[in-house]
Amino acid sequence: MALFGLKDTQTAVLAYLLGFISGIIVLLLEKESSFVKFHAMQSTITFLALVILSIIAGYVPIVGGILGNILSLIGLIFWIVGMVKAYRGERYKFPIIGDIAQKQI
Protein backbone atom coordinates (compact mmCIF):
# COMPACT_ATOMS: atom_id res chain seq x y z
CA MET A 1 0.00 0.00 0.00
CA ALA A 2 1.39 3.36 -0.98
CA LEU A 3 0.52 6.89 0.10
CA PHE A 4 -2.88 7.82 1.55
CA GLY A 5 -4.06 4.21 1.43
CA LEU A 6 -3.91 4.16 -2.37
CA LYS A 7 -2.56 1.27 -4.41
CA ASP A 8 0.97 1.67 -5.75
CA THR A 9 -0.38 2.05 -9.28
CA GLN A 10 -2.70 4.87 -8.24
CA THR A 11 0.08 6.69 -6.40
CA ALA A 12 2.38 6.29 -9.42
CA VAL A 13 -0.31 7.89 -11.61
CA LEU A 14 -0.51 10.79 -9.14
CA ALA A 15 3.24 11.33 -9.61
CA TYR A 16 2.52 12.36 -13.21
CA LEU A 17 -0.66 14.35 -12.56
CA LEU A 18 0.91 17.79 -12.06
CA GLY A 19 4.20 17.17 -13.81
CA PHE A 20 7.39 17.67 -11.84
CA ILE A 21 5.52 19.23 -8.88
CA SER A 22 3.54 16.09 -8.10
CA GLY A 23 6.61 14.00 -8.89
CA ILE A 24 8.61 15.83 -6.23
CA ILE A 25 5.78 15.56 -3.68
CA VAL A 26 5.44 11.81 -4.21
CA LEU A 27 9.24 11.40 -4.07
CA LEU A 28 9.36 13.18 -0.72
CA LEU A 29 6.47 11.23 0.79
CA GLU A 30 6.98 7.71 -0.58
CA LYS A 31 9.36 5.63 1.52
CA GLU A 32 8.76 2.01 0.49
CA SER A 33 7.64 1.29 -3.07
CA SER A 34 10.43 1.32 -5.64
CA PHE A 35 7.73 1.22 -8.35
CA VAL A 36 6.18 4.47 -7.11
CA LYS A 37 9.57 6.09 -6.54
CA PHE A 38 10.65 5.18 -10.09
CA HIS A 39 7.58 6.81 -11.65
CA ALA A 40 7.90 9.85 -9.38
CA MET A 41 11.57 10.27 -10.33
CA GLN A 42 10.83 9.78 -14.03
CA SER A 43 8.01 12.34 -13.86
CA THR A 44 10.20 14.85 -12.03
CA ILE A 45 13.14 14.56 -14.41
CA THR A 46 11.01 14.50 -17.57
CA PHE A 47 8.81 17.46 -16.83
CA LEU A 48 11.51 19.57 -15.20
CA ALA A 49 13.67 19.07 -18.31
CA LEU A 50 10.75 19.99 -20.58
CA VAL A 51 10.06 23.17 -18.58
CA ILE A 52 13.72 24.20 -18.75
CA LEU A 53 13.90 23.47 -22.49
CA SER A 54 10.67 25.41 -23.09
CA ILE A 55 12.05 28.43 -21.25
CA ILE A 56 15.24 28.29 -23.30
CA ALA A 57 13.22 27.88 -26.52
CA GLY A 58 11.26 31.00 -25.62
CA TYR A 59 14.42 33.06 -26.00
CA VAL A 60 15.11 31.82 -29.53
CA PRO A 61 13.51 34.10 -32.13
CA ILE A 62 11.04 32.58 -34.61
CA VAL A 63 12.12 28.94 -34.23
CA GLY A 64 11.59 29.10 -30.47
CA GLY A 65 7.82 29.28 -30.84
CA ILE A 66 7.74 26.22 -33.05
CA LEU A 67 10.14 24.38 -30.75
CA GLY A 68 8.00 25.33 -27.76
CA ASN A 69 4.93 23.82 -29.42
CA ILE A 70 6.84 20.64 -30.23
CA LEU A 71 8.04 20.39 -26.62
CA SER A 72 4.45 20.85 -25.41
CA LEU A 73 3.29 18.01 -27.64
CA ILE A 74 6.12 15.78 -26.42
CA GLY A 75 5.18 16.64 -22.83
CA LEU A 76 1.55 15.74 -23.45
CA ILE A 77 2.53 12.39 -24.97
CA PHE A 78 4.89 11.57 -22.07
CA TRP A 79 2.21 12.65 -19.59
CA ILE A 80 -0.43 10.34 -21.06
CA VAL A 81 1.91 7.39 -21.63
CA GLY A 82 3.40 7.73 -18.14
CA MET A 83 0.01 7.70 -16.43
CA VAL A 84 -1.35 4.82 -18.51
CA LYS A 85 1.75 2.66 -18.00
CA ALA A 86 1.85 3.44 -14.27
CA TYR A 87 -1.83 2.56 -13.89
CA ARG A 88 -1.23 -0.75 -15.66
CA GLY A 89 1.58 -1.53 -13.22
CA GLU A 90 4.32 -1.30 -15.84
CA ARG A 91 7.75 0.11 -15.08
CA TYR A 92 7.93 1.75 -18.50
CA LYS A 93 11.08 3.77 -19.15
CA PHE A 94 10.97 6.91 -21.26
CA PRO A 95 13.87 7.11 -23.73
CA ILE A 96 17.08 8.24 -21.99
CA ILE A 97 15.27 9.65 -18.94
CA GLY A 98 13.96 6.27 -17.78
CA ASP A 99 17.47 4.91 -17.29
CA ILE A 100 18.50 8.05 -15.41
CA ALA A 101 15.44 7.77 -13.15
CA GLN A 102 16.13 4.08 -12.52
CA LYS A 103 19.69 4.85 -11.36
CA GLN A 104 18.47 7.52 -8.94
CA ILE A 105 16.18 5.27 -6.90
TIMIDO-931012 format. One line per 10 residues: their letters; for each residue x, y, z of C-alpha. Coordinates in nm, 2 decimals, m for minus. Layout:
N
a = X,Y,Z ~ ...
***
This chain:
105
malfglkdtq = 0.00,0.00,0.00 ~ 0.14,0.34,m0.10 ~ 0.05,0.69,0.01 ~ m0.29,0.78,0.15 ~ m0.41,0.42,0.14 ~ m0.39,0.42,m0.24 ~ m0.26,0.13,m0.44 ~ 0.10,0.17,m0.58 ~ m0.04,0.20,m0.93 ~ m0.27,0.49,m0.82
tavlayllgf = 0.01,0.67,m0.64 ~ 0.24,0.63,m0.94 ~ m0.03,0.79,m1.16 ~ m0.05,1.08,m0.91 ~ 0.32,1.13,m0.96 ~ 0.25,1.24,m1.32 ~ m0.07,1.43,m1.26 ~ 0.09,1.78,m1.21 ~ 0.42,1.72,m1.38 ~ 0.74,1.77,m1.18
isgiivllle = 0.55,1.92,m0.89 ~ 0.35,1.61,m0.81 ~ 0.66,1.40,m0.89 ~ 0.86,1.58,m0.62 ~ 0.58,1.56,m0.37 ~ 0.54,1.18,m0.42 ~ 0.92,1.14,m0.41 ~ 0.94,1.32,m0.07 ~ 0.65,1.12,0.08 ~ 0.70,0.77,m0.06
kessfvkfha = 0.94,0.56,0.15 ~ 0.88,0.20,0.05 ~ 0.76,0.13,m0.31 ~ 1.04,0.13,m0.56 ~ 0.77,0.12,m0.83 ~ 0.62,0.45,m0.71 ~ 0.96,0.61,m0.65 ~ 1.06,0.52,m1.01 ~ 0.76,0.68,m1.16 ~ 0.79,0.99,m0.94
mqstitflal = 1.16,1.03,m1.03 ~ 1.08,0.98,m1.40 ~ 0.80,1.23,m1.39 ~ 1.02,1.48,m1.20 ~ 1.31,1.46,m1.44 ~ 1.10,1.45,m1.76 ~ 0.88,1.75,m1.68 ~ 1.15,1.96,m1.52 ~ 1.37,1.91,m1.83 ~ 1.07,2.00,m2.06
vilsiiagyv = 1.01,2.32,m1.86 ~ 1.37,2.42,m1.88 ~ 1.39,2.35,m2.25 ~ 1.07,2.54,m2.31 ~ 1.21,2.84,m2.12 ~ 1.52,2.83,m2.33 ~ 1.32,2.79,m2.65 ~ 1.13,3.10,m2.56 ~ 1.44,3.31,m2.60 ~ 1.51,3.18,m2.95
pivggilgni = 1.35,3.41,m3.21 ~ 1.10,3.26,m3.46 ~ 1.21,2.89,m3.42 ~ 1.16,2.91,m3.05 ~ 0.78,2.93,m3.08 ~ 0.77,2.62,m3.30 ~ 1.01,2.44,m3.08 ~ 0.80,2.53,m2.78 ~ 0.49,2.38,m2.94 ~ 0.68,2.06,m3.02
lsliglifwi = 0.80,2.04,m2.66 ~ 0.45,2.08,m2.54 ~ 0.33,1.80,m2.76 ~ 0.61,1.58,m2.64 ~ 0.52,1.66,m2.28 ~ 0.15,1.57,m2.35 ~ 0.25,1.24,m2.50 ~ 0.49,1.16,m2.21 ~ 0.22,1.26,m1.96 ~ m0.04,1.03,m2.11
vgmvkayrge = 0.19,0.74,m2.16 ~ 0.34,0.77,m1.81 ~ 0.00,0.77,m1.64 ~ m0.14,0.48,m1.85 ~ 0.17,0.27,m1.80 ~ 0.18,0.34,m1.43 ~ m0.18,0.26,m1.39 ~ m0.12,m0.08,m1.57 ~ 0.16,m0.15,m1.32 ~ 0.43,m0.13,m1.58
rykfpiigdi = 0.78,0.01,m1.51 ~ 0.79,0.18,m1.85 ~ 1.11,0.38,m1.91 ~ 1.10,0.69,m2.13 ~ 1.39,0.71,m2.37 ~ 1.71,0.82,m2.20 ~ 1.53,0.96,m1.89 ~ 1.40,0.63,m1.78 ~ 1.75,0.49,m1.73 ~ 1.85,0.81,m1.54
aqkqi = 1.54,0.78,m1.32 ~ 1.61,0.41,m1.25 ~ 1.97,0.48,m1.14 ~ 1.85,0.75,m0.89 ~ 1.62,0.53,m0.69
***
